[in-house]
Amino acid sequence: MSKTRILPLNFGGRSKAPVRAFDCEILRSKRKTLALYIQHKKVVVRCPLRASKAELEEFIGSNQGWIEGRLYEESLRDKEALRIERGAKIFYRARELTIVFKEGRKQRVMVMGDEFIIQGHKLTAAKAQIQVEDFLIDKASEYILPRARGLARHLGVEHKITEIKLRKTKSKWGHCTSTGILQYNWLIMLAPFSIIDYMITHEVCHLLHMDHSQRFWNQVEAICPDCDHYIGWLKEHEHRFWF
Ligand SMILES: [Zn+2]
């Protein structure tokens, strides 16, 4: 696939209403139709190799209302993104807590009442962030690793696991490779346990079915009957977990 980058493509000049210019990435490939979506505050257009600039402008222009709506939604979500700072809000296990920095020789993270307390010596936002990362990685290895293995054992597929990795990824919660590597994003430890259990289930079920077929979803639902609800919950709230 050939990839042409045009940044930004400002098509607003001919429109009556004043239009904000936005970044637009054009991906040309051997396809027949035009399609667009929003990714990381940017418009991405997929188009045929020979699509002209006029065609592209018309296509983007006809989708302008939708694009602006989505970019606005993203900017709202951006405001809710997690910042590990004194006094900031953290959405932890479906409750909104206030981040408190506490002076102390011993490094620890505690949840008490409505406070998410980060204790350390001469804390800065950067140090606090590392402590929260360590806290979540510890929680993830304590919780996710044994449960993923336990569920795999129950389903008779534990032998298929070659490794379970915990990694912070840009946008994904989990991943399972055909070679049996399960991967979980430890940021999921900010979510309620029901959501974490759904994610564990989802990836372990890929050891049985390496796709998102009906058979795969039947298996997930047999273990986690409310999975639709959890998927919806994640879609609505996941933007608050990345930092
Ligand atoms: Zn999947």
Residues whose N, C-alpha, C, O or C-beta is under 5 A from the ligand:
A	BS01	ZN	none
